[in-house]
Amino acid sequence: EYAQGNKSQSYSINLRMEKDKTIWLSAVFGVVRAKITPKRVSFYNKLDNTYFDGNFSLISELLGTELNFENVQNLLLGKSLFELNKRNFDAEIYDTSYLLKPQDQNTLFEIFYLLNPSHFLMNSQQLSQPLDRRMLQIDYINYQEVDKQTFPENIKINAVEGYDETILAIEFKTITLNEKLSFPFKIPSGYDQIVLK
């Protein structure tokens, strides 16, 4: 479910992932389709005959924060967006989670993690750029076990920029593992390219 301002829409999406290689999303009847690899981000929308085909640097520049394939993969799997072993963290108990915050918290870019003590995946992660009035909060409402592995079941993503708020709620209804996958993707001819500025 996607909500922005007074508008909200719900979609059923087929998501396929090959670890560290491909994330593929397709809405019902292939109306919207996306393929993300470590080097490219591509999608098209049959509803308005548009497409985007570029790399993460353009999207990172637009969002004002470094974004890459690993960040997106980690978000979907309930892992921290950024590597935890690259910084020193202060830890404390907060409610039923471990609260991790960098010892050298940057005033331009603040980050907090709430870690689930039972499986050490995220309960929540919060990134903010106070000076730019940007905030991203990702809450993992609950998890599910599939073949003795733990995966998110419900994720709520709240992105705020100034007075604009976008909410994305994701529910994983069925998860299967270790299947042979294909990632069909071809941008239809005659579509208009989306240019990010």
trRosetta pair geometry for C-beta under 8 A, 3 or more apart (Angstrom, degrees):
i j d omega theta_ij theta_ji phi_ij phi_ji
1 8 6.4 11 179 -178 97 105
1 9 7.3 177 -151 91 58 38
1 10 4.7 -24 -100 -100 79 81
1 11 7.8 168 -85 20 34 65
1 167 7.9 -8 110 114 92 93
1 168 7.3 162 84 -156 53 43
1 169 4.4 0 54 54 101 104
2 8 6.6 172 89 -151 50 59
2 9 5.3 -8 57 59 97 84
2 10 7.7 176 18 -85 69 33
2 11 7.2 19 -4 4 108 107
2 166 7.6 -17 -168 -172 83 94
2 167 7.6 156 -158 87 38 57
2 168 5.6 -4 -108 -108 70 77
3 7 6.9 170 -149 95 53 53
3 8 3.9 -10 -101 -102 87 99
3 9 8.0 173 -76 20 51 52
3 166 7.2 160 86 -158 54 49
3 167 4.5 -5 60 58 103 100
3 168 7.8 -167 26 -72 67 37
3 169 7.9 29 1 -3 105 100
4 7 5.6 -9 65 65 75 99
4 8 7.7 156 19 -82 49 57
4 164 7.4 10 -163 -175 97 95
4 165 7.3 -178 -135 94 59 51
4 166 4.7 -10 -96 -109 97 80
4 167 7.5 -177 -70 23 51 64
5 164 7.4 -41 -57 -140 92 78
5 165 7.7 138 -60 58 47 74
11 27 5.2 -58 -171 -127 125 110
11 28 7.3 -153 -165 2 80 94
11 32 7.7 -32 -148 43 154 127
12 27 7.2 108 76 -154 53 65
12 28 5.4 56 67 -49 99 108
13 25 5.4 -5 179 -166 124 98
13 26 6.7 150 -159 73 73 35
13 27 5.4 -43 -100 -94 80 56
13 28 7.9 -96 -84 -29 41 64
14 25 7.2 153 79 -154 53 46
14 26 4.9 -14 56 61 101 92
15 23 7.4 -19 -165 -169 92 83
15 24 7.2 150 -156 82 44 56
15 25 5.4 -9 -102 -102 73 78
15 76 7.5 -166 174 -153 147 140
15 172 7.9 -70 44 -115 135 94
16 22 7.5 -2 109 114 92 105
16 23 7.7 161 85 -156 53 38
16 24 4.5 -9 59 60 97 107
16 181 5.0 151 -175 -154 131 136
16 183 6.4 -152 87 -92 131 83
17 22 6.9 179 -147 93 43 62
17 23 5.3 -2 -107 -107 86 69
17 24 7.5 -168 -73 23 42 71
17 73 7.1 125 -151 -128 131 93
17 76 7.1 173 -71 106 149 148
18 21 4.3 -34 101 63 106 116
18 22 4.7 36 38 43 103 92
18 181 6.1 -153 -61 59 102 137
18 183 7.7 -87 -4 -46 118 129
19 73 7.5 99 -141 -161 57 139
20 38 7.3 9 177 -57 64 120
20 69 7.8 89 -151 125 45 125
20 70 7.7 10 -117 -94 73 83
20 73 7.2 31 -78 -111 42 174
21 37 6.7 -26 170 -136 51 86
21 38 7.4 -56 -127 -18 31 100
22 35 6.7 -28 -158 -164 101 88
22 36 7.1 137 -159 77 50 55
22 37 5.6 -22 -99 -93 69 80
22 183 5.3 -74 162 -77 150 161
23 34 7.8 -11 112 114 88 101
23 35 7.6 154 82 -158 54 40
23 36 4.3 -10 59 60 101 107
23 37 7.9 -170 24 -71 68 36
23 69 7.4 175 1 -154 114 89
23 72 6.2 -116 12 122 164 122
23 73 6.4 -151 -59 -84 126 79
23 76 7.2 152 -128 1 133 158
24 33 7.8 -9 -173 -172 83 88
24 34 7.1 174 -151 91 42 60
24 35 5.2 -1 -108 -109 80 74
24 36 7.6 -159 -70 26 40 68
24 181 7.8 167 33 165 135 126
24 183 4.4 -156 -69 -134 149 97
24 185 7.0 -134 -131 -51 110 121
25 32 7.8 -16 117 117 101 91
25 33 6.9 173 93 -152 61 45
25 34 4.6 11 51 50 101 99
25 43 8.0 -9 65 -112 105 113
26 30 5.5 -29 -166 -104 112 64
26 32 7.5 169 -149 90 41 54
26 33 4.7 5 -109 -112 80 88
26 34 7.8 -159 -68 27 49 59
27 30 7.1 124 66 -124 67 10
27 31 4.8 -55 87 54 120 91
27 32 4.3 52 4 46 127 87
27 33 7.2 -119 19 -64 74 55
28 31 6.6 13 75 5 61 110
30 33 5.4 -5 -157 -53 77 121
30 46 7.2 71 117 -17 74 139
31 45 7.3 15 148 -156 73 58
31 46 4.8 -112 -153 47 55 113
31 47 6.0 44 176 -42 109 92
32 43 6.8 14 -178 -180 85 110
32 44 7.3 -165 -142 94 52 48
32 45 5.0 -1 -107 -110 90 72
32 46 7.0 -130 -64 16 48 79
32 47 7.2 -23 -60 0 94 106
33 43 6.5 -178 94 -147 45 69
33 44 6.0 3 54 51 85 82
33 185 6.2 -173 139 -118 124 85
34 41 7.6 -14 -168 -171 105 74
34 42 6.8 162 -153 91 58 51
34 43 3.7 -19 -100 -96 85 106
35 40 7.5 14 107 104 90 106
35 42 5.1 -6 58 64 89 100
35 43 7.4 170 18 -78 56 60
35 183 5.9 103 -124 167 117 116
35 185 4.2 -41 -31 -77 141 168
36 40 7.3 -161 -143 97 40 59
36 41 5.3 6 -114 -113 84 71
36 42 7.6 -173 -77 30 46 61
36 69 6.3 162 151 -119 102 88
36 72 6.1 -53 141 95 159 160
37 40 5.0 28 48 45 100 83
37 69 6.6 -36 145 -101 28 140
38 68 7.2 18 -151 174 70 98
38 69 4.2 -92 -105 8 54 155
38 70 7.7 33 -116 -36 93 76
39 55 6.3 -49 172 -121 58 104
39 69 7.9 -17 -18 -39 33 131
40 53 7.1 -9 -168 -167 113 72
40 54 7.3 162 -148 97 71 21
40 55 6.0 -65 -104 -96 48 65
41 52 7.0 -17 116 118 92 111
41 53 7.8 179 90 -142 53 31
41 54 6.0 -17 61 72 90 68
41 55 6.6 119 13 -139 88 17
41 56 6.2 109 -23 -73 119 61
41 59 6.1 16 37 -24 162 142
42 51 7.4 2 -170 180 80 102
42 52 6.7 -171 -139 95 41 64
42 53 4.6 19 -114 -112 95 75
42 54 7.8 145 -81 18 62 44
42 185 6.6 108 97 163 126 137
42 187 7.0 -103 -179 -57 118 112
43 51 6.7 -171 96 -149 46 66
43 52 5.5 15 49 48 81 94
44 50 7.0 -179 -150 97 64 44
44 51 3.9 -21 -101 -101 87 96
44 52 7.8 -172 -77 21 50 56
44 187 5.1 150 -59 -126 137 77
44 188 6.5 150 164 16 159 85
44 191 6.0 -26 -144 -163 117 173
45 48 5.3 12 109 41 118 86
45 49 7.4 -62 90 -6 74 12
45 50 5.2 5 49 57 105 84
45 51 7.2 -172 17 -78 66 51
46 49 7.0 26 -150 -76 36 52
46 188 7.3 68 -99 7 87 145
49 188 7.8 -83 -138 81 75 122
49 190 7.0 -50 -166 118 121 86
49 191 4.9 -155 176 -123 70 74
49 192 6.2 70 118 10 88 87
50 191 6.0 150 -116 179 12 101
50 192 5.1 -37 -108 71 72 85
50 193 7.4 110 -161 -131 74 8
50 194 5.2 66 171 -51 118 98
51 187 4.7 65 -141 -142 164 121
51 188 7.8 178 -52 42 133 70
51 191 4.6 72 -10 119 108 139
51 192 7.5 158 22 78 71 37
51 193 6.0 -42 73 -108 80 55
51 194 6.7 -151 89 2 27 90
52 193 7.1 102 -101 -164 42 69
52 194 4.4 -42 -75 55 93 113
52 196 7.4 48 -134 -32 126 104
53 187 6.5 -68 -54 -49 128 151
53 193 7.2 -69 25 -132 90 106
54 58 4.8 -30 147 34 142 145
54 59 7.3 149 94 -31 117 90
54 196 7.4 -107 28 18 165 119
55 58 6.2 109 65 6 64 96
55 59 7.9 -135 111 8 41 94
56 59 5.5 -64 -152 47 46 108
56 60 5.6 51 151 -27 78 107
56 67 5.5 -143 -170 96 107 80
56 68 5.1 78 159 -108 170 53
56 69 7.0 -111 -59 -36 142 66
57 60 5.5 -51 -141 36 30 115
57 61 6.3 34 156 -22 63 104
58 61 5.8 -52 -151 33 28 112
58 62 6.5 28 151 -18 62 107
58 196 5.4 120 160 66 110 131
59 62 5.5 -54 -148 37 35 113
59 63 6.1 22 157 -9 68 110
59 67 5.8 -71 107 69 105 133
59 196 7.0 74 -86 57 54 179
60 63 6.0 -63 -142 46 28 101
60 65 6.5 -102 -156 92 77 38
60 66 5.2 15 -150 -127 131 35
60 67 4.5 -167 -89 28 84 83
60 68 7.7 8 -69 -54 127 63
61 64 7.6 31 -179 -72 27 37
61 196 7.9 131 76 125 101 122
62 196 5.1 -62 -70 175 140 129
62 197 8.0 88 -103 71 101 27
63 67 6.0 47 52 -22 145 134
64 129 6.4 -76 126 2 130 170
64 132 6.2 -162 169 145 164 171
64 134 6.3 159 71 -6 141 170
65 109 7.1 130 -112 -128 107 128
65 127 7.0 64 -127 151 167 143
65 129 7.3 -150 -63 -45 110 129
66 71 7.9 161 118 -44 72 148
67 71 5.3 -108 -150 59 64 151
67 72 7.3 63 180 -45 99 91
68 71 5.4 108 53 3 60 101
68 72 7.6 -127 104 0 36 89
69 72 5.9 -61 -155 38 35 108
69 73 6.1 32 152 -17 70 110
70 73 5.6 -55 -143 40 32 112
70 74 6.0 34 157 -21 66 108
71 74 5.9 -59 -148 37 26 110
71 75 6.4 32 153 -25 63 105
71 81 4.9 28 -144 -164 88 85
71 82 7.3 2 -103 -67 96 59
72 75 5.7 -50 -150 29 31 115
72 76 6.7 24 155 -13 62 106
73 76 6.1 -63 -155 39 31 107
73 77 6.2 10 156 -5 67 117
73 79 7.9 -2 115 47 74 122
74 77 5.9 -70 -141 48 30 101
74 78 8.0 -97 175 65 58 23
74 79 3.9 -90 -153 79 88 102
74 80 6.3 -39 171 78 136 34
74 81 5.6 159 92 -108 129 34
75 79 7.8 -71 -43 57 21 69
75 81 6.2 28 -67 -94 87 87
75 138 6.2 -111 -144 -137 95 161
75 155 7.7 98 163 -167 81 155
75 157 7.8 32 -175 -91 124 128
76 152 7.3 -138 176 35 42 128
76 155 7.8 -103 -124 -20 43 164
77 121 7.7 -120 137 -137 71 124
77 151 6.8 -72 -143 -130 61 79
77 152 7.2 169 -167 -2 17 102
78 121 3.9 27 133 176 118 128
78 122 5.2 -162 -178 39 68 85
78 140 5.3 64 -123 -108 99 152
78 143 6.8 35 -97 -102 164 111
78 150 7.4 -73 63 124 153 94
78 151 6.9 170 -2 -156 126 39
78 152 4.5 161 -59 -49 109 100
78 155 7.8 -141 -82 -87 77 114
79 121 6.4 -73 -78 -137 51 84
79 122 6.7 137 -138 -14 7 107
80 83 7.2 125 93 -108 117 13
80 84 5.3 95 42 -50 160 98
80 113 5.7 -24 -109 -111 112 140
80 122 6.2 138 -73 -66 58 118
80 125 6.2 144 -130 -98 65 143
81 125 6.0 165 -8 135 102 155
81 127 7.1 -41 44 -45 153 134
81 138 7.7 125 -48 20 114 147
82 86 7.2 -84 156 44 98 126
82 111 7.1 -28 32 -156 132 165
83 86 4.6 78 91 -10 109 110
84 87 7.2 -85 -167 47 40 86
84 89 7.0 -33 -164 -24 92 139
84 100 7.2 -5 -136 150 116 160
84 113 7.5 -44 -99 4 112 169
87 102 4.8 -42 158 -122 143 106
87 103 7.4 -178 166 26 95 81
87 104 7.1 -130 -154 42 108 97
88 102 7.1 90 76 -155 52 67
88 103 4.6 -17 99 12 100 128
88 104 7.3 74 55 -3 93 93
89 100 4.4 0 178 -166 146 97
89 101 6.4 136 -155 66 87 25
89 102 5.8 -61 -101 -97 69 39
89 103 6.5 -159 -114 -27 15 80
89 113 7.9 -37 -137 38 149 117
90 100 7.4 154 75 -150 45 49
90 101 5.6 -19 56 64 93 81
90 102 7.8 41 12 127 79 10
90 103 5.6 113 -33 -84 90 75
91 98 5.6 -10 -163 -178 108 107
91 99 6.8 151 -154 77 52 54
91 100 5.4 -16 -99 -97 81 72
92 98 7.5 151 76 -158 27 62
92 99 5.2 -18 64 57 78 105
93 97 7.6 153 -157 84 57 39
93 98 6.4 -48 -102 -105 54 55
93 99 7.2 107 -168 9 6 90
94 97 5.5 -24 71 70 85 88
94 98 7.4 85 24 -166 83 12
94 99 3.8 62 -8 -39 128 120
94 114 6.4 -91 74 -119 123 102
95 114 8.0 6 51 -150 110 131
96 117 7.4 -118 161 16 70 110
96 123 7.8 147 87 -99 87 164
97 114 4.0 34 137 -177 158 94
97 115 5.9 140 -174 58 93 41
97 116 6.3 -51 -117 -86 90 41
97 117 6.9 -177 -133 -22 39 87
97 123 4.7 -109 -97 28 137 147
97 124 7.4 -48 -101 25 176 93
98 114 7.2 149 71 -159 45 48
98 115 4.3 -24 61 59 101 104
98 117 6.0 111 -24 -72 100 90
99 112 6.7 -21 -164 -171 91 103
99 113 7.4 148 -158 82 43 54
99 114 5.9 -19 -98 -101 64 70
99 115 7.9 -166 -72 16 17 81
100 112 7.2 150 79 -164 55 53
100 113 4.2 -10 58 61 105 104
100 114 7.8 -172 20 -78 76 24
100 115 6.0 48 -11 -17 115 116
101 105 6.2 -9 164 -74 102 122
101 111 7.3 162 -137 93 67 61
101 112 5.2 -20 -92 -110 94 77
101 113 7.6 -177 -71 25 48 70
102 105 5.0 143 74 -75 94 62
102 106 7.7 11 79 -8 144 74
102 111 6.3 55 -8 63 112 100
105 110 5.7 27 -173 -124 110 81
105 111 7.5 -161 -130 38 86 67
106 109 4.6 13 86 54 126 77
106 110 6.8 -149 68 -72 67 49
107 110 7.6 5 -135 -58 23 94
107 130 7.7 -67 174 43 66 119
107 131 7.9 63 138 -31 85 115
108 129 6.4 0 165 -141 63 84
108 131 6.2 -39 -129 18 68 127
109 127 7.2 -13 -172 -169 85 92
109 128 7.6 164 -153 84 43 44
109 129 5.6 -15 -99 -94 66 81
110 126 7.9 -13 114 117 91 93
110 127 7.2 158 86 -156 54 44
110 128 4.8 -11 59 59 100 92
110 129 7.8 178 20 -78 74 32
110 130 6.8 39 3 -23 121 102
111 125 7.4 -8 -168 -175 90 90
111 126 7.0 161 -152 88 45 58
111 127 5.2 -5 -104 -106 82 73
111 128 7.8 -178 -74 22 42 64
112 124 7.9 3 108 111 95 97
112 125 7.1 174 89 -153 55 48
112 126 4.6 1 54 55 97 104
113 122 6.4 -94 -159 -119 94 98
113 124 7.5 165 -159 90 40 58
113 125 5.2 -7 -111 -109 71 85
113 126 7.9 -161 -73 25 33 68
114 122 6.8 84 73 -165 64 71
114 123 4.2 -67 113 67 106 103
114 124 4.1 30 37 47 120 89
114 125 7.2 -143 26 -67 70 46
115 120 6.0 -2 180 -145 111 55
115 121 7.6 165 -152 91 69 17
115 122 6.5 -58 -106 -107 52 46
115 123 6.8 120 -169 6 2 91
116 119 5.6 5 101 49 120 77
116 120 6.5 -122 73 -58 74 12
116 121 5.5 -2 36 62 119 64
116 122 6.9 60 -8 122 94 7
116 123 4.9 126 -62 -51 84 93
116 140 7.7 -75 -39 81 127 131
116 143 7.5 -58 -31 -18 179 140
117 120 7.3 26 -136 -71 24 62
119 143 6.8 -123 42 105 151 171
119 150 4.6 -12 -167 36 158 171
121 140 7.0 -72 126 95 106 174
121 143 6.8 114 66 -93 139 144
121 150 6.2 -150 -9 111 139 123
121 152 7.6 -148 146 -61 144 81
122 125 5.2 -39 -151 -34 143 102
122 138 7.2 29 129 102 145 107
122 140 5.4 123 98 -5 82 133
123 139 7.3 -11 152 -151 59 67
123 140 5.7 -120 -142 55 28 99
124 137 6.7 -9 -170 -172 105 90
124 138 6.7 160 -154 86 55 55
124 139 4.8 -10 -105 -107 94 68
124 140 6.8 -145 -67 17 47 75
125 137 7.5 173 88 -150 45 48
125 138 5.0 -1 54 54 88 103
126 135 7.2 -13 -168 -170 91 94
126 136 7.2 165 -152 88 45 56
126 137 4.8 -2 -108 -107 85 81
126 138 7.7 -162 -73 25 45 64
127 135 7.2 163 89 -155 54 48
127 136 4.6 1 57 56 98 101
127 137 7.9 -166 28 -72 59 44
128 134 6.7 165 -155 94 54 61
128 135 4.4 -5 -109 -109 92 81
128 136 7.4 -168 -75 25 51 60
129 132 4.3 0 120 42 117 109
129 133 7.6 -32 93 29 79 18
129 134 4.3 17 49 55 103 104
129 135 7.6 -149 30 -68 60 49
130 133 7.1 23 -171 -79 35 42
132 161 7.7 -33 139 -142 94 85
133 160 7.6 -85 156 129 75 95
133 161 6.6 95 107 -165 83 45
133 162 5.0 74 108 -83 132 46
134 159 7.9 -15 -166 -171 84 80
134 160 6.8 165 -151 91 39 64
134 161 5.0 3 -106 -106 82 77
135 158 7.7 -10 112 113 97 92
135 159 7.4 172 89 -151 55 40
135 160 4.5 6 52 52 95 105
136 157 7.3 -16 -167 -168 87 90
136 158 7.4 158 -155 85 41 56
136 159 5.2 -1 -107 -107 78 78
136 160 7.8 -160 -70 26 40 65
137 157 7.4 162 86 -154 52 44
137 158 4.6 -5 58 58 98 103
138 155 6.6 -13 -171 -170 90 104
138 156 7.5 162 -155 84 43 49
138 157 5.2 -6 -107 -106 77 77
138 158 7.9 -165 -73 25 36 66
139 155 7.1 153 82 -159 51 53
139 156 4.6 -8 60 59 102 97
139 157 7.9 -166 25 -73 66 35
139 158 7.6 28 -1 -1 103 105
140 143 6.7 27 158 -62 118 87
140 152 5.1 -107 -141 -117 106 110
140 154 7.4 127 -168 84 49 60
140 155 5.7 -23 -106 -104 61 76
141 153 7.4 -86 76 78 89 85
141 154 3.8 -35 54 94 119 114
141 155 7.0 -153 5 -82 86 21
141 156 6.1 71 -43 -10 108 103
142 152 7.8 117 90 -159 40 60
142 153 4.9 -28 94 53 86 118
142 154 5.4 43 38 31 80 103
143 150 5.2 16 168 -174 134 100
143 151 6.5 155 -159 81 84 30
143 152 5.8 -66 -107 -107 70 36
143 153 5.8 146 -142 -5 14 93
144 150 7.5 157 80 -149 32 58
144 151 5.9 -26 64 67 81 82
144 152 7.7 27 18 132 81 16
144 153 4.2 94 -22 -70 105 113
144 172 7.3 -138 27 85 130 113
144 175 7.2 155 88 18 126 132
145 148 6.7 8 -179 -111 108 19
145 149 6.9 149 -155 71 65 32
145 150 5.7 -35 -98 -93 70 64
145 151 7.8 140 -107 21 23 74
146 149 5.7 -33 71 64 72 86
146 151 5.8 -7 16 13 115 122
146 175 4.7 -93 -67 92 165 119
146 176 7.7 -140 -176 -101 137 24
146 177 6.2 146 130 -27 117 116
147 177 5.4 -97 28 31 146 141
149 177 7.1 97 37 -79 138 155
151 172 6.7 -73 131 87 117 163
151 175 5.7 134 71 -117 159 174
152 155 5.2 30 163 -54 147 102
152 170 7.7 50 122 96 128 113
152 172 6.3 113 99 3 75 131
153 171 6.9 3 156 -152 66 67
153 172 5.6 -115 -138 53 40 95
154 169 7.3 -11 -167 -173 91 88
154 170 7.0 160 -153 86 44 58
154 171 5.3 -7 -103 -104 79 73
154 172 7.6 -136 -63 18 39 75
155 168 8.0 -3 110 110 94 89
155 169 7.4 167 88 -155 54 44
155 170 4.4 0 56 55 98 106
156 167 7.0 -16 -170 -167 90 96
156 168 7.5 158 -158 84 44 52
156 169 5.2 -9 -108 -107 77 77
156 170 7.8 -163 -74 23 34 69
157 167 7.0 154 83 -158 57 46
157 168 4.3 -5 58 58 108 99
157 169 7.7 -160 25 -72 68 34
157 170 7.4 38 -5 -7 104 105
158 165 6.9 -16 -168 -166 87 101
158 166 7.6 158 -156 84 41 51
158 167 5.4 -7 -105 -107 71 80
159 165 7.2 154 84 -156 51 51
159 166 4.6 -10 61 60 101 98
159 167 7.8 -170 25 -76 67 36
159 168 7.7 27 0 1 104 102
160 164 7.1 157 -154 86 53 52
160 165 5.0 -14 -102 -103 81 79
160 166 7.9 -170 -75 24 38 64
161 164 5.2 -12 65 63 81 102
172 175 5.7 26 160 -55 123 105
176 179 5.6 36 121 -26 116 127
187 191 6.2 -113 173 43 96 137
188 191 5.4 98 76 -32 84 116
